[in-house]
Amino acid sequence: MNSIHTRLLLVIVTLVFSQSVSAGPLDDYYLQQFGEAKSVQLQKAILSVSVDTQESARCGMPLKKGLRRDWDLLEASTQKVLAKQLAYPTLESESTFNSAAGHFKIHYASTGTDAPPPTDVSGVIGVPDWVETVAATFENVYTSYINMGYQPAPTVAAAPYDIYLLDLAPQKYYGVTTSDQFVSSTAVTSWMEIDNNFTDSIYNPTIYLPLQSLQITAAHEYHHAIQYGYNYYFDIWYAEATSTWIEDELYDGVNQLYNYIPAWFSNSTKSLDLAVGADAVSVGAGYGRWIFNRYLAEKYTPAMIRTAWEKLASLPSPGGGADIPMVPVLDSLLSSTYSSTLSDDFFGFTKRVYTRDWTNHAYDISKIHVYSPVATFSTYPVNSTVTLPHYAFAYYDFTTSGVTFLTIYINKTSGIKTAMFKNGSEITAETNGTSYVVSDFRPTDKVVLLIANTTNTDGHTANFSTDGTSTVVTEPTTSTTSASGGGGGCFIATAAYGSYLHPQVQQLRHFRDNYLLTNAAGRAFVALYYRCSPPLADFIAQHEFLRGVARLLLTPIVIAVVHPLASGATLLLAAIMLSRPLRRRYLERVVVGQVQY
């Protein structure tokens, strides 16, 4: 082979192999997320991974919980750098203050950037007023939770719960709850960090007063502390959905949580238990899902949410320290205690997204974002297909352009439920649910079609048309047991890279959601992948050698996803360069008369 071709091949193999080796651990991901540098320039040059583009402040618990869970997968050098993230903070000139009822110890710095506002004009002499406000706010939160029937967060020897005031604005956190010591087979103690003043611009202090940000942070983070007391192996998406929901139960007047809803409704084709990664706020994972708890609380009373955590308390980890999938827990609870199913309640929720017939927090209903259609049709005929992951939904709008009579024909797999609305009123389906008829379709009318996968199985499909044409839909065969642990359906990638939090898994998930699921060919590929990949992923995850091979095979795909133009140009250049010696050999054979026809 020509020397230049050899060098080109060696470069490509080197890039691919080095990426496959370095991408296995989660070291680079955690070092990046915690602001620590690592000299792996080749990987960064190839992939330019930057998944955390959301500027909104959020909760830091998911990252800390992930770090502790993935700790044994990290290199010793990485563990040395990140050990401080799982250790109690060290404050400059630290002082402490116990809350009035003794349930909390507030740690604060007297000097430096972590110091709280120094104002001291009332209360205990020598203690900043803000520190006293923090202590009083947490005592109020504690009392509220006890009155709601929750157990308090566990501490060692019933000591006061430790809360540290730090400048968290650079990390874009309201607060962080970090697990500490096991006090039973499943319950652990924890400690907390919250911002020292909530006055930085990231907390929108002109809209939400620092006291309001403190209140919702205290409600949110202390519920995480309570969650650790119920079961350390909780599913992160539901932990965030619950802690966010309960902010409004304790402090109804703040209403910051409504800002999270649009991200979910505009990404409704993603699963209810979508993994909480660095992009959680922008896609509605976890935080935006709190509104589903609002639906359950309205139907069964708020105590139902507490009961879900109490049910979780009795369950062991499914193995290897993995989190317990919350979807089956909710389904079991609804069936055994409330004579319902998660399928029925999820579908009821998806309809309420459109009808907006909420009953609680009446003054805030206008703050709940309206549904977001996946597509709007104004010309006919229409023939479209959607494949949905488990517990996901899609809305479609139909407007008239001279059509006065409209029939929507539905062809769907068994896990799909549909509903149709005209100007806010639900239309009854005809012919055993396979069609909807709008007999008087006026220019001012809007017809809305809802399609929902109401099962825990990925890949259910619906085809709808306005002219009776039909596309074949195929039943999926593989049940999904944990999207939160499986990267939202990226089963093989998660097995290869070790965690759904790995940036390469997130890149592949984004490519699936933003490109593959937006066209028929891509949806067909995803449906096939959902049917075939879980058993293979389970096998790969059990063998380190196979995980390495899988990373090697996935590397060109990841590179192509992140840099499609560069990848295409490289392949074209390689094809041109490799074709030259083949063409030369062909001409030589022609000259000597060796070409056979």
N, C-alpha and C positions, 0 to 999 in steps of 0.2 A: 504494500500500500504506500502511496506517496507520503513523504514525511509530513507535509502540511496537514494531510488528512489524519495521520496518526496523532499529531499534536492536538488537532481539533477534537478528536475522539477522546483523548486523554483528559482534555479540559472539561468536556461534558461529563465524563465518568467521575472526575474528581469533584465537580460541583454537586452532582447527584449524590455521590457516596458521602461527602462531607455533610451534606444536608441531612441525609438519612441517619447519620450517626448523631449529630448534634440535636436533631429534632426530637429524639426519643424522650430524653428527660424533659421536665418542665422548668428546668433552671432558668432559661432565658425569659420565659413568660413571667415567672414570679419576680425575677430581678428587675425586669422592665416595669412591672406593675408597682413595685415598691420603690422605684426610683434609683435602683442600684445598677451600675454599669457592669458589663461583662464583655471581654474581648472575643467576640465571635462575629467578626466583621463580615466574613463570607456569607453567613446565613442572612444577616441583615441586608447585605448588598443584593442577594438573590431575591429575597422575599419582601423586603421593606415592610415588615409587619407592623401595622399600627391600627389596632382594632378599637382602641378607646378614644373615639372622637367626640363623645358626648360631653358637653361642658357643664351639665347640671350636677349639683352636689347630690350625693346619695349615701347609702349605708355601706360601711366597710366590712360588715360581718361576713358576707359571702367569700371575699378574698381571703380573710384570715381563716375561715373554716376550711376552705380549699387548701390553703398552705399546710395546715395541720394534718389534713387527710392525706395529702400527697408528700408529706415530709420524707418518708423512706424512699421515695423515688428520686430525690434530689442528690446531687453530688455533695461530698463532704465539704468542699470549699464553699458551695452555695449555702449549705446549712449554717456554716460559720458566719456568713454575711447576714443571713436572714434570721438568725436566732433571736435577735433583739425584737423582731416583730411579734414573737410569741411570749416575750418577757414583759414584766411590769415596767411601765415607763419610769425614767429618771428625770425629775424636774429640778430646775435651778432654784436653789433656796426654797425647798419644798416646805409647805405648811399644810395642815389638815384641819378639817372642821366636821364634826359629827352633826347630823341632822337632829332635829328636836326629839323625834321618837326613837332615835338611835338605829334606824335601819340602814343608814348610808354614811360612809365616810368620804368626804370630798377632799381630793388632793389637788393642790394648786401651787403654782410658782409665785414667789414674791417679786421676782425680777425676770427680765428677759421677754422673748416674744410669746411665751406661753402664759404669761401673767394675765389674769382677768382684769377687767376695769377696776382701778384702785379706789373708786369712790367708797367712802365709809362715813356716812352721815346719820345712819340709824342702825338699830339692831345691836349686835354684839360688837363691842369696841375692839378694834384691831383686826376685824374680819371684813373684807370687802363686801359691800352690799350684794354684788352679783353672786358671790359664793353662797351667801345666805339664801338668795332667791333660788339658786340651783338646788340647795338642800330642801327647801320648802316645796319646790315643784316635784321633786322625786318622792317626797313623803305623800304628796297628794296623789301621785300616780300609784304608789304602793297601796294606799287605802282604796282607790278605785278598783284595782285588780282584785284585792281581797273581797270587796263587796260584790264583784262579779263572779266569785267562786274560783278564781285561779289560785294556785298554790304559789307562794313567794319563791323568788329565785334562791337556790341553795347557796350557802356559804359554809366555809370550814368552821366548825364549832360555833355556828350561829353568829359569827362575827358580822359587823356592819359590812354592807356591800361596797366595794371600792369603785369610786368614780374619779377619773382623772380629767382635769381641764387642760386642754392643749390647743394650740393653733392648728386646726385641721383643714383650714381653707386651702392651703397648697395641695393637699391630697384630695380635695373636692369631696370631703366627707362631712356629714352632719355629726355622725357618731360611729363608733366601732365597738362591738361586743365580742370579746375574745374568750374562748373556753379555757379552762385551767385544769382542775383536778376531778377525777371520777370519785363520786361519793356512793355510787352503786354500779351495777353492771351497765346501766344506760344513762344515768344522770351525772352531770358534771357541774362544777362551780364555774364562775366566769368573773370577769372584771370589765370595766367599760371606760372608753374615752369619748368625750364630747367636745365640741368646739368651745373655746374659752370665752367667746362673746357674741358670736353670730352677727357681727356687724360688717363682715366682708361682703363685697358685691355679689359673690356667688350665692349668698343666701337671700338675695333680693330684699334687703332691709327696708327699702322704701315701700314694699308691698306687705311684707311680713315683719312685724316688729321683732327685735331680738328675743323678747319674752315668748312670743308665739313660736318662734323656731325652737327655742328651748323646750317648750311644752310638748310639741309633737316629737321632738327627738327623744325626750325622756319617755314618752308613751311608747314609741317605736322600739328603742333600744332595750328598755327594761322588759318588754315582751320577749325579745330575743333571749334575755337572761332567764326568763321563765321557761321558754322553750327548751333551753339546755337542761333545765331541771326535769322536764318531762322525758325527753329522750335526745341524747346527743346526736343520734343518727337521723335527725329530721331532714326532710326534703327542702332544699333551700328556697325553691320557688314559692312553696306554700308558707314558709316562714316569713318571707318578705311580703307576700300577699296578706298575711294575717297582721303582721306588725304595722303595715301601712293602713289597713282597714280600721284597726283599733285606734289609730290616731284620731279619727273623726268621732269615735264613740266617747273618747275622753275629753277631747277639745273640739267641739263641733264648730266653733267660730273661726278656726284658722283656715281650713279648706284648701291647704296646699296640695293635698293628695289628688285632687281632681285634675291636676296638671299631668298626671301619669297616664290617664285613660286614653287620650288620642293616639298614643304610640301603639297601644294594643289594638284598638279598633281599626287603625290603618294597616295593621299587620295581622288581621284576624285569621289568615290562612296558616298561621303558626299555632302550634299546640298549646293547650291550656297550661301544661307543665313545661313550657319552654325553658331550657337551661338558663340560669342567671349568670351571664358572663359580663365582660367589661362593657358590652353594648346594651345592657339590660334596660336602662332608662330610655334609650332611643327606640327600642323595639317593643317595649311594654312588658318584658319578661319579669315575672315576680311582682314588681311594684304596681304595674298597671292592672294586674289580675286581682287586686283587692276588691274590685267592683263585683266579682263573682261571689265573694263572701258577703257583700251587701245583699245580693239576691237570696243567698241561703239564709241569712239572718232575718230578712223580711218574711220568708216563707216559714221558717221553723223557730224563730226567735234567736237573738244573739247567743244564747247559751249553746246552740248547736255548734258554734265555732270552738268554744271551749271543750265541748264533748269530743270533738275531732282530735284535739291534742291529748285529752285523757285516754282516748282509745290508742293513740300512738305510743303512749307511755308503756304499755304492756308488751310491745313488739320488739324483737331482737333485730340487729342488723342482718340483712340477707346474706352476709358473708364478706370477709376481707375488709371489714370496717366501712362498707358501702352504706350510703344513705338509704332509708326506707322509702320506696316510691309512695307518694301520697295519694295518687289517683285511686289505686285499689283500696286504700284505707277509707277514703271518702265514699266510694261505692259500697263498701261493706257496711259502713255506718248508716248510710241512707237506707239500705235494704233492711238491716236488722232493727233499727230504732225508729225510722221515720216512714216505713212502708213505701219507699220510693227507690229510684235508681239514679246513679250519676248521669246515665244517658238521658232520662226524662228531665232531670233538673238542668243539665247543660243545655238541652234544646229549649227549655223554658226560658233560660237566661238569654240565649241568642235571640229569641223573639222579643224579649223585653228590651234588648239593645235598640230595636226599631220602635217598639210601641211606647217605650219610656214611661210605662205606668208604674213607676216606683212609688212606694208608700211611706218610707221613712225619710227623715231629714227633708221634709217637704220644701223648705225654703231654699234648699240647695240643688233641687232636681235640675234646674236650668244649667247648673255647672257640669252636669254629666254630658259628656260629648255625644253627639249624634253618631249613628252608624256611618261607616265609610264604605261606599260601594267599590267592589273590585273593578267593575266596568259599567259603563252606561251605554245602552243601545238606543239609537233613534232611527236607524234604517233597517229594513227587513228584506229577506228572511235572516234569521239568526240561528247559528248552530255553534254551540260552544261546549267545552268539556273542562271540568275541574277535578283534580285529584287532591284530596286533603289528608294531612296527617291526622292522628288521633285527636279527638276533642278540638276541632278547629271549625271555622265557619267562613262563609263568603256571602256577601250581598251583591245583587245585580239590579240596576235600575233600567226601566224601559220607559221611554217617552215616545209620544206619537209624532208621526210625520205624514199625516194623511191616512193612517190606518185607523179604522173604526172598530174592528173586531180582531181580538188577539187571543190566540191559544198558545200556551206554553206546554210543550210535550216533554216529559221527564223520563229518562232511562237511567237507572241508578243501581248501585250495588246495595247489599242488605244493610250496611251500616249508615247509610245516608238518610237523613230526614229533611223534608223541605216544607216551606210555607210560602205563601204569596199574599201580598198586601196591595190594596189599591186605596190611595189617599188616606192611609192610616188604618183601614179596616181589613181584617183578614178575609181572604177569599177561600171558599171551600173547594178542595181538590175534587176532580171528577175521575171516573173510570179507575177506581181503586188507587187513587193517588198518583196516577201517571200523567195527568194533565190539569191545567188550570185555564179557565175561560174568562175573558174580559169582553163582555158583549157590547159595552158602550164606552169605547176608548176615546175620550175627548182630548183636545190639545192641552187643556189645563191639568190633565190627569198624570199621575206618576204611579206606575206599577213597579213593585219591588219583589224580587225573588230571593229567598233565603235558602241556602244549601249548607247543611252541617253534617260533619262526621261525628256522630254521637257515641262512638265506641272507642275502646283502647287499642284499636288496630289501625295501623297506618295504611294509606294507599286506597281508601275507599273513594269511588269515583262516581260522578254524575255527569250525564250529557243532557243538555236541554236545547230545544229548537222551537222555532215558530212555524215551521212548515211540515212537521211530521217526520222529517228525516231523522235518522238515528245512527249513532256511533256505538259500536260494541263496547261494553264495559265489562271488566273482569274482576271477579271477587279476589281480594287479597287473602293470603293464607297464613300470614305470620302475625301473631299477637305482639303488641308492644308492652313490655312490663315496666320500663322506666326510661322515658325520654330525658329526664333530668340527668340520669347517669349515663345516657347514651348519646349525649350531644344533640338531642332533638332529631334523631333519626340517622346521624352519621355514625353508624355502628362500627364499621371496619376502621374508619379513621380514629375513632375514640379508642378502640382496642390497640391500634398501632402506636398512637402517641401517648397513651396512658391516662388521659383525662379529657373530658369534654371542654375544659378550660384552655387547652393548648391552642395557641393562636392559629396553627394550621387547621385544626378542626373547625375553628370559628370561620376561617376563610372559606373552607369548603361548604360550611352551612350557609354562609351568605350567598355563595355562588348558586347553591341549590334553590334558595328562596327567591333570589332576585333575577335568575336567568332560567334555570331548568323548569321551575313551576309556572313560568309565564307563557309556555308554549306547549303544544300537543306532544311533540316528540320528547321534550324534556320531561313532561309529566309521565309519559309512558315509561321512560327510563327510570324515573324515581320510583314508580309503582313496582317495577320489576326488582329494583334494588331493595325495596322494603320487604319484598317476599323472600328474597334469596340470601340477604346479607347477615341477619342476626345469628343464625347457627354458625356461620363461618367466623363471624366476629368473636363469638364465645370461645371458639377453638383457638383462634389467634391469640386472644388475651391470655391464655394459659401457657403460652410458649414464647419465651423471650426471643428465640431465634426467628420464629415466624413474625413476631412484632417488628423485628429489624427488617425482614424481607418486605413486609407490608409497607413500612416507611420508605424503603427504597423504591418500591413500585408506585407509591403515591406521590413521590417527590416531583416527577415531571408534571403531574396533574396540578399540584399546588402551584408550581412555577407558572404554568400556563394560565391558571386562574388569576394569579396576582398580576402577571405581566403578559397579557395575551398578545399584544402587538410585538413585544420583544421576542416572545417565544415563537410566534409565526415567522418573524424575520430570520431567527436563528435556524429554524427548520428549513426555510427556503434556501438560506445560504448553504446549509449542510447538503441539501439535495443537489444544488448546483455544483458544489465542489466534488461531491461523490459521483456525479454523473459524468464528469469530464474523463476520468480514466476508463469508465465503462464505454463511453463513446469512442475513445481512442482504440480500445481493444476491438470494438466492433468494426471500425474502419480497417484495422490491420487484418482482420479475418476476411473482409471483403476483398482486400488487395491480393491475398494469397488464395482466394477462391474457396474459403472454408465455410461461408455462410450457407446454411441449409434452409430450404423453403418447404 
